[in-house]
């Protein structure tokens, strides 16, 4: 801090900041259009922050704080300059404030009112408005050419889709729609009405209410501010706090209209004479609990199973597993992590002792070396993908390993387009190089690992020359990437390209071995960072939505732990490990499970081998589904319960970096729907196990008592930006393993099972892999209800290499049939060099042409019970 004179008063300012940022920090706001504190350099175009500094007019954003500066923010020369500048802006602006939706949120309007500026020159020769994007329009007549949108797109979003240009002498922003990903971050920060979101509901910002909450669209946990009017969500803007720091993706910004969609379920439904018919809540509750009691009495508690939801809050997941264990008496509990990141939990758990992301999102932009395997972050976790691109722009080294070209392939220092099935081969080759060239961190390995001698011996045969033939990467590139990784610190990011394999646990353990060898744990800008797909996958697992784990990752088959939960909950608990998700589906088909209770999940779209899933559900005696809309799964349901969206309830989510965040009620429930929290409490009561909670926070506090990592949790502790577990003395933990590996010593692992997934056959001579796309998520219940997202990504498709397509005589856009051992689908051909010859890619979001009719549930990871989603032997047939 240094002393300066401000308006004849001596004060202290932070000398590391610009004058503008320093004044903002102490609560003095200078007018501006272009400034954004997140940017490294101040653009300084608009000039409105100009003040008198040491006797002359200077831009506050471009002047660093120094000792003894003399600042005057409201001298006559400053006010005259400001007024003249504002007069120029308003005279070159289309003034239609009475009907402009930006009214009350427009900085130009605010400043003109503040400084009593009136428009002198009538608006003439209006430029055309660009409405080509389904989510927003661009009105150059309202642009003040401040360049803020350009700065955000170029230096924060890193898309380079905006430039500044001129038409008929009018300076304005120009958008390149071919580069634009419709993130809307430029719109959120536009100071006027030049960039505006399209809306079917007319409203003014000043007439809306605002609610801060957490986005539902992936594990990043972006903080958003909802705008609501007449019990409808009409707008979303990013909050300038961790983890997203003022950024959103297209889904977070524009994907909220499902909340008030006309097809939302509003009343319970009971199947009568084969038809789902509206009923009262009491009718539904009585039917459910009578059937559950009947099945328990006749077949035992383990004849009932339940699927919880990674889209529900922590409190609801905790209540669900408690309901199944306490009121039903079974450990047959699972959720969608079984099919995405269960191998992350098992692999990191075995190697390190904790199966979670080790480092923090805020580190990414400043990482030195980034190693990405099986993760298309720009589409699956767009805000994190943006941070990775920002790190690259700042000089980070980037390695991408993927069987398919993705958004960042062209900017990577090394893009290793490996063969399908060969993750393990590549990782083993890197381990071989790091050990044989003595690149490993000997001190770290000696102090923090075990079984190095075994690793040393087993790694000898996996030379780059040997594994090169398996993974399709040159030995030179394998050596170069291994050396770059070892030079560190290196941050590793991975998702389902690693985890959704029948040897996914082993592949995650190999990643952990790499990190342990090089000391890339317990330090900043490093670590092992699984990016969770759904908003609360981490939290649902933490809450015990697993058949073998109580809340807090505590083992069901440990008698001491079980006794603790029995004492805490006041009941005798089932001693047996329950059935995992795939086993519950199997048991439903063979009659061992008579009833299933599914909340917030759609297994008839998301599980592997959908024909098998449908066959099993068609045989079950009783099925309860709780969701926002009718789904493919509700077609088999005996009772459907209408649940609330995240915008209609309070609670918490835990994001991919272990940050526990607030979810806040923005509107009242739609129709007669209820939150999952309310429904579960009602069912507890109808099952004669009433619970004494008066609000979701009561459940939060109970979680803080029984889950060690959530110790002392309450809403006050997480009110603003949340907190990363483990919570120790009301403080969060940004980096795991700082004081040593959590299991004591890290377990080094060498996987001899080099090849995963199905093999090609004469009948099925090609390999298919699956993944996400930017513009879709859950098409039945979320993104499929958003018109703009459906316009951007309307239907299923399969990517085919041009050479393979020519051999098969398939043209772009042709509808074709895809077959595997388990089923067949129809989809549209997309001819592209993103995939290698004889390799196909399909997104798994779509109902029409769902690739999970083809995927394999008959072989499972032997630790995590993960089916094979990523390497499927297929064939293609023309339809005519």
Phi, psi and omega in degrees: 000138178232158181272135175224166175254121180240115179050046176074010176243138178275125179225175176247137178231159180282117185285353177277354186250166168287164178300320181297311181294323180294320178292320176301322183297329179260014172091013177255112184263125174262142179298142176195155173252320195263346188288141174215116186295345181282344184276143182294322182240144178277126184292316173066035183272317191290327177080357185290340181276006181300131176223175177274117181238115181054037173095357178223158182282125179218154177286124182294332182287338183252010179245123178283147175293132176223160177302135172070018172299145174248113187246138174224118186264350183219031175290166184301318181294325178293312182296319178297316179300314181299313182296318179297319180294314179297324178299318177297318181297311184290328179289338177258020186239142175284106185268098173228051188300334183294331182242001180284126181294346179279354181309135182081351178234013183261124181291323179298316177299315181299313183290322178296322176294316184297322184254012174057051179260129177245148180290130181255328185254123180298149177287126178223165175050056181295139176278153181293145176274135179267111180246022187289335179278138182291347186254337186208167173233158181242119179248097183295341181289343179253003181283134176259009176055036180285339178081006181296318179298320178299315180297316181295315182292323184278314190255343177251305179283333176063035179260335179058039182264356183236137171225163178263134181216190184218137175228121181052039178082357181263118177282134179197167178279146179234126183259134173265102185294341178288336179260341185290135176252014174059034180291334178077009181291330175293322181294318182299332185249001177296126184283349180233200180263024182289324177241114186225138175290140174285147179211138176279346179251124178280129179203159171248143182306322184293344180266357184262161171254154181239145179221130177272133180207190183243134182295152184258359195271351172190187185277000181296323179078038182302138179271127184230157174246114176276140170253130183230152175207135179053043179061030176233138173279122185240353180197157178216133175227151180284146174268147183274053178223169177296148007266347187269341175048055172085012179242150170222168170259178183300325182287317179295324183282318189241354190265047184250355187288349173298334184299316182254022183296144184298337184266009176304140174292133185241345180217154175300152178234136176236135180282119178233123182054039176084359184239133176288122187234140181299142181216173175276164177298318181298319178300315181295315180298316181296318179296314182299308185290326175296318180293318179298317179297316181300316181291318177301314182296322187272321188239351182096161184299327184283004171274004178238140178225163182217142173247118175273188190222133175283358174265348178274167181286167174302317183297321181288322176294320177298315180295322182296311181294328177292320178299314181295322184278322186269309185276323179270318179094029182227157171257015176285077185224133176205174175207185193292347175301335177305329186253010177223303187234018177298327179288333172297311180300316182288317182293310179291326178298314180293322185277323189238340181101343177225129184262056184219166177301130187276331187242189189246152180297322185296343179285336196302315185299339182248016178296150179271313179227134183237127182241113185243124178236128173058036181217118175263072192301328182294338178255327183272325180223072194302322181291321175294320176302320177298318179294325177295317178295325179294318177299319179297318177297334180271002174112004179293152172272137186232125175242128177239127177243116183197145177285357186225142173294133181233183188307319186261007183302319186287342179258356182290145173292325173223121171249111180259101180273082187286162171290149170303151176082001192242021176305312183297320180299314180297313182297320177296322178296319177295319178299318179301314181296314184297322179282313185293332179262011178055041180267354184282160182277094188298319181295315180295316181299317181296320185274333195236007183225166173225158180071032177292320182300319178296320178295317179304314183289314186287338183278348187302322187282346186269057179293157177305325179295321181291309185283341179304321182292333181277318186263352176075024180240140183295149177302325180297317179291323177298316179295317183296318180290321178298318180294318179296317178301315184290335181292329172034187359295142183241129175261126181256133177234134181212156174220221195285349172295339175262320194273331188273049178235159177286353169239031183300322178302316180296318182295321177294321178297325177293320175300318178296322178297317177303312181297319179294318180302322187257006179068030182270039179223147178078009180230161181288153177060035179215211172090177177248118193233085173291133180261110185290139186283311181264162189300329184227036174298315179299313183294320180298320176292319178300328183277000176088027177278052181225152180284343184244002184225133168281174174307143181082019176063032183261137193287132178295325185268014174263115188297324179293317178295316180300321179297322178299316180289325176298318178293320183291319183267346177075030179219163172276131185254152177296133184275341187274140169298137182280182179276139174285165185311305179301325180289327176295319177297316178299315182292329176295326180283328183262002173095358179287329173252125185263337183216143175232142176239114186242124176242130172064018179230157183228072186299340179284002171237326192261340182277167178280152177055070188296330177297322178292319178299313182295320179298318181294314182293333179290343183260349185289148182289321188209126182230127175247129178235134183239116186199179180276327185225165166294138183229180175299327181287326180294343176297340180255002188277147172268331176222135175239126181252129182279114182262165177270155171280172180296339180281354185246017184206166178252155178159206179219151166243158171241118188277186187293336179265020178072020181272120178275123190232152179283141168243127187237143180290121180257329179222167176282158181304144178283128180059225178259021179292159179228155174292155177300326175303309181295318181298315181294320177296321177297317180292322172307312183295316180292337177270008179067033173231061185298144181248147187261044177266139176253347180199163176303331180294332175299321177292319178304314181294323177295320177301318179297343179269330188252340181255112188304314183295339181258022188306125177076015184296135171204169185296324182299324182294332186242018189302320186266284185250007181081189182209142181268126176284157001291140175271122181233115181053046178067013177244145180273177182234111184281328182228128177280160173065023178298322185254031182114157182294137190298327180278002183109292172227142180290138182269114176282140191222137174235124185263117177278350180272089190281335187243134180238159174085184183284156175259150174296149175227174177297324180284326182232084191272006181235164177243138179245138170235162186231166179182192183260164168234160186300318194266006177226165179213264171254106190288332182283321188249343185233271189294333179295348178265003185254114186302313183298321178293322178291330175292320180288323183220085194276337188200170177297152176206165176230126179277132182228134177297143182304323180292315178296319180298320179295320178296327182267359180058043180250135180253160182298133179086355180289140176274127186227169178253138177240133186231147169224185178299337190255344182176187179214152179220168171243142180204182183255137179281134173236109185276121186203152176270012175296332181247153177286169174302141175068011176242134179241154175229139175224140169285149185258011186282331198271143179287315177279115183081040181286121183292347180287356166290341185259337188287169195247117176255002184276339176243132186233151170304131188284355175253310188259356178061037177275128173289173177266112178252341196255348179220097187238129176283126185221170170225165181232141176230141172285149181276343179214000000 
